[in-house]
Amino acid sequence: MQISALETFLAIASSGSFHAAARHLNVTQTTVSARIKALESALGAQLFERGRGGTRLSAAGLRLMPHAEQMLRSWDFVSAEIASDPGARGALRLGAQLSLWDALLADTAIWLERERGVLPFTLNYDHMLDMGDAVAGRLLDLALVHERPSQPGVEVVDLADERLTLVADRPLRLGPDEMPLFINLAFCAEYDRQWQQVMPPGSRQHIVLGNTAMGLRYLMRRGGVGYFPDAMIAGPLARGRLHAVAGAPTMRLACRAIYLRDNPGWAQIEAALEGVRALRDSARA
């Protein structure tokens, strides 16, 4: 499948018309139409619907959108690395399955720059990406995950568990009465199992946000309760902007680093692992 076809698909989705996409890509409209026709033929699905309001994505087009964006990003990584100095390793590509580890990725990059010298990094925050597949397919060099991957060849290092505390925007005690709105981050099945054991049956109204920073901001501005990582809530707790819910148990989620041992950048991966371990141990202490 040609990269130009995916670029054309995204240009139409962004501009809302074949004509505007042709102008943006500096090609003829006939070329644009031919590329999309070839792409639809390869996928066996219609990607756009045309009507009086213009051109819009079909259901299949909507499903293709995130994959097309990811494939083009992957192509950018590959083309930049191939075009670089033949002796250079290229960017160390780090990813995280859950948004609660976004800050850990950034801190790991900073740790490596300070402790090992300046290195190029690509930090992947696409949480829809299957991190096991991304590492096995060499799209990422190192990823932080909750579930243990099943892909052959992917090695796993168990790190310190992530501890989450139930907090609220005001002093509260966990009890049988209905609690305020629960901010559900919907991380994984283990997260769901633990919060459902804690929250009273009459208080399971919740809003799913899926992003830790977004969820915490929503809670602090709107009010409610939610489980958040200790490192993220330490400041607001100390300043009295958040309150740990009295009587609520903490939640623990496994944190693992995954990689391929035969990765050509093993020396950098090994250094990154050292940094992740140091940061996780420091957070636990």
C-alpha positions as CSV (number, residue, x, y, z in Angstrom):
1,M,0.0,0.0,0.0
2,Q,1.5,3.3,-1.0
3,I,2.1,6.0,1.6
4,S,0.8,8.6,-0.8
5,A,-2.6,7.0,-0.7
6,L,-2.8,7.3,3.1
7,E,-1.6,10.9,2.8
8,T,-4.3,11.6,0.3
9,F,-6.9,9.9,2.5
10,L,-5.9,12.1,5.5
11,A,-5.8,15.2,3.3
12,I,-9.4,14.7,2.2
13,A,-10.6,13.9,5.8
14,S,-8.9,17.1,7.0
15,S,-10.1,19.4,4.1
16,G,-13.5,17.9,3.5
17,S,-13.2,17.7,-0.3
18,F,-11.2,15.9,-3.0
19,H,-10.6,19.3,-4.7
20,A,-9.1,20.9,-1.6
21,A,-6.9,17.8,-1.0
22,A,-5.6,17.9,-4.6
23,R,-4.7,21.6,-4.1
24,H,-3.0,20.9,-0.8
25,L,-1.0,18.0,-2.2
26,N,-0.2,19.8,-5.4
27,V,-1.6,17.0,-7.6
28,T,-4.6,16.7,-9.9
29,Q,-8.0,15.8,-8.7
30,T,-7.9,12.8,-11.0
31,T,-4.8,11.6,-9.1
32,V,-6.6,12.0,-5.8
33,S,-9.6,10.0,-7.0
34,A,-7.4,7.3,-8.3
35,R,-5.4,6.9,-5.1
36,I,-8.6,6.7,-3.0
37,K,-10.1,4.2,-5.4
38,A,-7.0,2.0,-5.1
39,L,-7.1,2.3,-1.3
40,E,-10.8,1.4,-1.2
41,S,-10.2,-1.5,-3.5
42,A,-7.4,-2.8,-1.3
43,L,-9.5,-2.5,1.9
44,G,-12.7,-3.6,0.3
45,A,-14.7,-0.7,1.8
46,Q,-15.9,2.7,0.9
47,L,-14.0,5.4,2.8
48,F,-16.0,8.5,2.0
49,E,-19.6,9.6,1.5
50,R,-20.5,12.5,-0.7
51,G,-23.5,14.7,-0.2
52,R,-24.8,18.2,-0.4
53,G,-22.7,19.1,2.7
54,G,-19.5,17.9,1.1
55,T,-17.3,14.9,1.5
56,R,-17.3,13.1,4.9
57,L,-15.8,9.9,6.2
58,S,-17.8,6.7,6.1
59,A,-17.9,4.3,9.0
60,A,-15.0,2.4,7.5
61,G,-13.1,5.7,7.0
62,L,-13.6,6.6,10.6
63,R,-12.1,3.3,11.6
64,L,-9.2,3.7,9.3
65,M,-8.4,7.2,10.5
66,P,-6.3,6.4,13.6
67,H,-4.5,3.6,11.8
68,A,-3.6,5.8,8.9
69,E,-2.2,8.5,11.2
70,Q,-0.1,5.8,13.1
71,M,1.2,4.3,9.8
72,L,2.3,7.7,8.6
73,R,4.0,8.4,11.9
74,S,5.8,5.1,11.6
75,W,6.9,5.9,8.1
76,D,8.3,9.2,9.3
77,F,10.3,7.4,12.0
78,V,11.6,4.9,9.5
79,S,12.4,7.3,6.7
80,A,14.2,9.7,9.2
81,E,16.3,6.8,10.6
82,I,17.3,5.4,7.2
83,A,18.2,8.9,6.0
84,S,20.4,9.6,9.0
85,D,24.1,9.0,9.6
86,P,24.6,5.3,8.9
87,G,26.5,5.0,12.1
88,A,23.8,6.6,14.2
89,R,21.3,4.6,16.1
90,G,18.3,6.9,15.6
91,A,15.7,7.9,18.1
92,L,14.9,5.7,21.1
93,R,11.2,5.1,20.8
94,L,9.3,4.9,24.1
95,G,5.6,4.2,24.7
96,A,3.1,3.6,27.5
97,Q,-0.1,1.6,27.5
98,L,-1.8,3.7,30.2
99,S,-1.9,7.5,30.4
100,L,-0.9,7.4,34.0
101,W,2.7,6.6,32.8
102,D,3.0,9.6,30.4
103,A,4.9,11.6,33.0
104,L,7.2,8.6,33.7
105,L,8.1,8.5,30.0
106,A,9.0,12.2,30.0
107,D,11.0,11.7,33.3
108,T,12.8,8.8,31.8
109,A,13.9,10.8,28.8
110,I,15.1,13.6,31.2
111,W,17.0,11.0,33.4
112,L,18.7,9.6,30.4
113,E,19.8,13.0,29.1
114,R,21.2,13.9,32.5
115,E,22.8,10.6,33.4
116,R,23.8,9.2,30.0
117,G,24.2,12.4,27.8
118,V,21.9,13.9,25.3
119,L,20.1,11.3,23.2
120,P,17.3,11.6,20.6
121,F,13.9,10.4,21.8
122,T,10.4,9.7,20.4
123,L,7.8,9.5,23.2
124,N,4.6,7.8,22.0
125,Y,1.4,8.8,23.7
126,D,-1.0,6.9,21.5
127,H,-2.8,4.8,24.1
128,M,-5.0,3.1,21.4
129,L,-1.8,1.3,20.2
130,D,-1.3,-2.3,21.3
131,M,2.1,-1.9,22.9
132,G,2.9,-5.6,22.7
133,D,2.4,-5.5,19.0
134,A,4.3,-2.2,18.7
135,V,7.3,-3.6,20.4
136,A,7.1,-7.0,18.6
137,G,6.8,-5.2,15.3
138,R,9.7,-2.8,16.2
139,L,7.6,0.3,16.1
140,L,8.6,1.0,19.7
141,D,11.9,0.0,21.5
142,L,10.5,0.0,25.0
143,A,7.0,0.3,26.4
144,L,5.4,0.4,29.8
145,V,2.4,-1.9,30.1
146,H,-0.1,-3.3,32.7
147,E,-0.9,-6.6,31.0
148,R,1.8,-9.2,30.4
149,P,2.2,-9.4,26.6
150,S,1.7,-12.7,24.7
151,Q,3.8,-11.8,21.6
152,P,6.7,-14.2,21.1
153,G,10.2,-12.7,21.7
154,V,8.9,-9.8,23.8
155,E,10.7,-9.8,27.2
156,V,9.2,-8.4,30.4
157,V,10.7,-6.6,33.4
158,D,8.4,-6.3,36.4
159,L,8.6,-2.8,37.9
160,A,7.2,-1.4,41.2
161,D,3.4,-1.4,41.2
162,E,1.5,1.8,40.5
163,R,-0.4,2.9,43.6
164,L,-3.6,4.8,43.2
165,T,-5.5,6.6,46.0
166,L,-9.2,7.4,46.1
167,V,-9.5,11.2,46.4
168,A,-12.3,13.8,46.4
169,D,-12.6,17.5,46.1
170,R,-13.8,17.7,49.7
171,P,-13.3,15.6,52.9
172,L,-15.3,12.4,52.7
173,R,-15.5,9.0,54.4
174,L,-16.2,5.9,52.4
175,G,-19.6,4.4,53.5
176,P,-22.7,2.7,52.3
177,D,-24.4,6.0,51.4
178,E,-24.2,7.3,47.8
179,M,-20.9,8.9,47.0
180,P,-20.3,11.9,44.6
181,L,-19.8,11.3,40.9
182,F,-17.1,8.7,40.3
183,I,-14.5,9.7,37.7
184,N,-13.8,6.4,36.0
185,L,-10.6,6.3,34.0
186,A,-11.4,2.9,32.5
187,F,-7.7,1.8,32.4
188,C,-8.1,-2.0,32.3
189,A,-10.1,-5.0,33.7
190,E,-8.1,-5.1,36.9
191,Y,-8.8,-1.4,37.5
192,D,-12.5,-2.0,37.0
193,R,-12.5,-5.0,39.3
194,Q,-10.9,-3.0,42.1
195,W,-13.0,0.2,42.0
196,Q,-16.2,-1.8,41.8
197,Q,-15.3,-3.6,45.0
198,V,-14.8,-0.3,46.8
199,M,-17.5,2.0,45.6
200,P,-21.0,1.6,47.2
201,P,-23.6,0.0,44.8
202,G,-25.7,3.2,44.9
203,S,-22.9,5.4,43.7
204,R,-21.8,3.8,40.4
205,Q,-22.8,6.7,38.3
206,H,-19.6,7.6,36.6
207,I,-18.0,9.4,33.6
208,V,-15.3,7.7,31.5
209,L,-12.5,9.9,30.5
210,G,-9.6,7.6,29.9
211,N,-6.9,10.2,30.4
212,T,-5.3,10.7,33.8
213,A,-4.5,14.4,33.6
214,M,-7.8,15.2,32.0
215,G,-9.7,13.2,34.6
216,L,-7.9,14.9,37.5
217,R,-8.6,18.4,36.1
218,Y,-12.2,17.5,35.6
219,L,-12.5,16.3,39.2
220,M,-10.8,19.4,40.7
221,R,-13.0,21.8,38.7
222,R,-16.3,19.9,38.7
223,G,-16.0,17.9,41.9
224,G,-16.4,14.2,42.6
225,V,-14.2,11.2,43.5
226,G,-11.6,9.1,41.6
227,Y,-8.6,6.9,41.9
228,F,-5.4,8.7,40.8
229,P,-1.7,7.8,41.0
230,D,0.0,9.0,44.2
231,A,2.7,10.9,42.3
232,M,0.1,13.0,40.5
233,I,-2.0,13.9,43.5
234,A,0.8,14.5,46.1
235,G,0.8,18.3,45.4
236,P,-2.9,18.9,45.5
237,L,-3.2,16.8,48.6
238,A,-0.5,18.8,50.4
239,R,-2.2,22.1,49.4
240,G,-5.6,20.9,50.5
241,R,-7.1,21.0,47.1
242,L,-7.8,17.3,47.2
243,H,-8.6,15.0,50.1
244,A,-8.0,11.3,50.5
245,V,-11.3,9.5,51.0
246,A,-11.2,8.1,54.6
247,G,-11.6,4.4,54.8
248,A,-10.9,3.7,51.1
249,P,-8.3,1.1,50.3
250,T,-5.5,2.0,47.8
251,M,-5.5,0.4,44.4
252,R,-2.4,-1.2,42.9
253,L,-1.8,-1.8,39.2
254,A,1.1,-3.8,37.8
255,C,3.7,-1.9,35.8
256,R,5.9,-3.7,33.4
257,A,8.6,-2.7,30.9
258,I,8.7,-4.7,27.6
259,Y,11.3,-4.8,24.8
260,L,13.0,-7.1,22.3
261,R,16.4,-8.4,23.4
262,D,17.7,-8.5,19.8
263,N,16.9,-4.8,19.2
264,P,20.0,-3.1,17.6
265,G,19.6,-0.3,20.1
266,W,19.9,-2.7,23.1
267,A,22.5,-0.5,24.9
268,Q,20.1,2.5,24.9
269,I,17.2,0.2,26.0
270,E,19.3,-1.1,28.9
271,A,20.0,2.5,30.0
272,A,16.3,3.4,29.7
273,L,15.4,0.3,31.8
274,E,17.9,1.5,34.5
275,G,16.3,4.9,34.4
276,V,12.7,3.6,34.7
277,R,13.7,1.4,37.6
278,A,15.4,4.3,39.4
279,L,12.4,6.5,38.9
280,R,9.9,3.8,40.0
281,D,11.9,3.0,43.1
282,S,12.2,6.7,44.0
283,A,8.4,7.2,43.6
284,R,7.7,4.1,45.8
285,A,10.1,5.4,48.5
